[in-house]
Amino acid sequence: MNKERLYILESMPVSKAIVHLALPTVLSMIVQILYNLTDTFFIGKLNDPYQVAAVTISLPLFMVQMAMAGVFGNGGASYLSRLLGMKQYQTAKETTTFALFSCFITSLFTAVVGALLIPQILQLTGSSALTEGYAHRYMLIILLGSPIVMLNFTLTQLLRAEGAAKSAMTGLIIGTVVNIILDPLFIFVFKMGVTGAALATVTGNGFGVLYYASYYLRKHSMAAPSWKNLKYHATTLKEILKIGIPSSLSSIMMSIGSTLSYKLASAYSDHHVAALGVAMRVFQIPIFIFLGVAIGIQPLIGYSYGAGLYGRMKQTIRTSLLISLSMSAVFTALFALFPRFLMIIFIRDATVVDIGIRVLEAYVFAIPFAAMGMIFMVSIQSIGKALPSLIVALSRQGIVYIPAILLLNHYYGFYGLNLALPIADGLTVCISFSFLYFIMRNIHKHPVSKPAVMEILD
């Protein structure tokens, strides 16, 4: 099992290795899309825009949870794949253990503090009197489930980092199937509404965690966590944080940007909030597909960099970029030609659908930029470049996006608010490409340091 993964990362032809790693990850992202859309879909069947709006304004909470988990999931994954490339297998095991333990402690803090701050969160999101009660109940369950949700995310990233993309996909499929089964049961049969949707989400994540735990216990991993490997090393913390924090800031800025967007949209009506939320969920479909390709190649790039296989690394980036751009052409056509169909899948309220179409018409322009941006961003993270990762993370949803939504909403109203996303994506692609181009040109001048002693694979 371990030899097979090492062959994929080190010797398999690049195109074949990308397919082998990225295809399960893309499928995982499709499953993740279903996971994320399930609550919106079933709540939408109630045809109650206020409950849809409540789920929508709760979305930034997921982003905060992913941001906190991403410090250890994405940061740990980047370091883990580089350690495997350098054959430092014992350090890899200690990194996995430390990342999971740190994520669990952080998740407890997130659950307690978040639950106490729900009233303030509702004020920030611009929740109306008609949506506040629904949103409070949904947020409370999601926040109390933080340990489960955050560990599930971190485990998925760490498994992908060692090339176990199929196993990561299996865990996501299990969680999604459970969520899809429980959502209609809790929402319609038990009449629990948004509370049932939140319970189904947390329970689905819990089943995913149980699967990943069983995977490690069956000793299928090259870097399985264990209590004996729970050790603190300043280098491990530094390597996790230098990529994990920029990745986390990206999610935090996304949460702030989304919260601000919903706040601005609430000035128009609850229907605008619901429409924006549904449209954003629809837009997640291509975004998650592109992210699946990017995350799929992350272990290949990180391993190649750690092993000094720079030509292989560059070929991986070029090939995956071509794949993502090809898919972006299909999604651009789909969004341009069938926006109404994409909206009515989730809600049939005529007002919400009409507003949502306007949102999707603006988001069409962001699709090609998102395809390129995901590859550039993950490539920079995979080779452990802290400062470029930080700048790129802050740009898309912070430095560029937040000023854009404020200015465009002020001068052009709701349509201007929607145009902020493609503008932010376009400028971020320019920034990330510049960084990656410079790194690639200078990589032979500053090669990664090789370990003095090569560790033996257990």
KAWO-V70162 format. One line per field, one symbol per residue. phi: phi as a letter, one per 30 degrees, with the letter a starting at -180 (. if undefined). burial: b if it has 9 or more other ideal C-beta (glycine too) atoms within 8 Angstrom, else e. A space follows every 10 residues. Layout:
BEGIN
phi->???
burial->???
END
This chain:
BEGIN
phi->.ddddddddc bdeeeddddd dddddddddd ddeedddedd ddddddhcdd ddddddddee dedddddddd ecdddddddd ddddddicdd dddddedddd dddddddddd ddddddceed dddddidddd cedddddddd dddddeeddd dddddddddd dciddddddd dddedddddd ddeddddcdd hchddddddd dddedddddd ddddddddic cdbddaddcd bcbedddddd ddcddedddd dddddddded ddddddddld dddddddddd ddddededdd dddddddedd dddddddicd dddddddddd dddddddddd ddddddcbdd dddddcacdd dddddddddd dddedddddd dddddddddd ddcidddedd ddddddcbec dddddddddd cbidddeddd dddddddddd dddddddddd dcdddbdddc ddbddcdd
burial->eeeebbbbbb ebebeebbeb bbbbbbbbbb bbbbbbbbbb bbbbebeebb bbbbbbbbbb bbbbbbbbbb bbbbbbbbbb bbbbbbbbbe bbbbbbbbbb bbbbebbbeb beebbeebee bbeebbbbee bbebbbbbbb bbbbbbbbbb bbbbbbbbbb bbbbbebbbb bbbbbbbbbb ebbbbbbeee ebbbbbbbbb bbbbbbbbbe bbeebbeeee bbbbbeeebb eebeebbebb bbbbbbbbbb bbbbbbbbbb bbbbbbeeeb bbbbbbbbbb bbbbbbbbbb bbbbbbbbbb bbbbbbbebb ebbbbbbebb bebbbebbbe bbebbeeebe ebbbebbebe bbbbbbbbbb bbbbbbbbbb bbbbbbbbbb bbbbbbebbb bbbbbbbbeb bbebbbbbbe ebebbbbbbb bbbbbbbbbe bbbebbeebb eebeeeeeee beeebeee
END
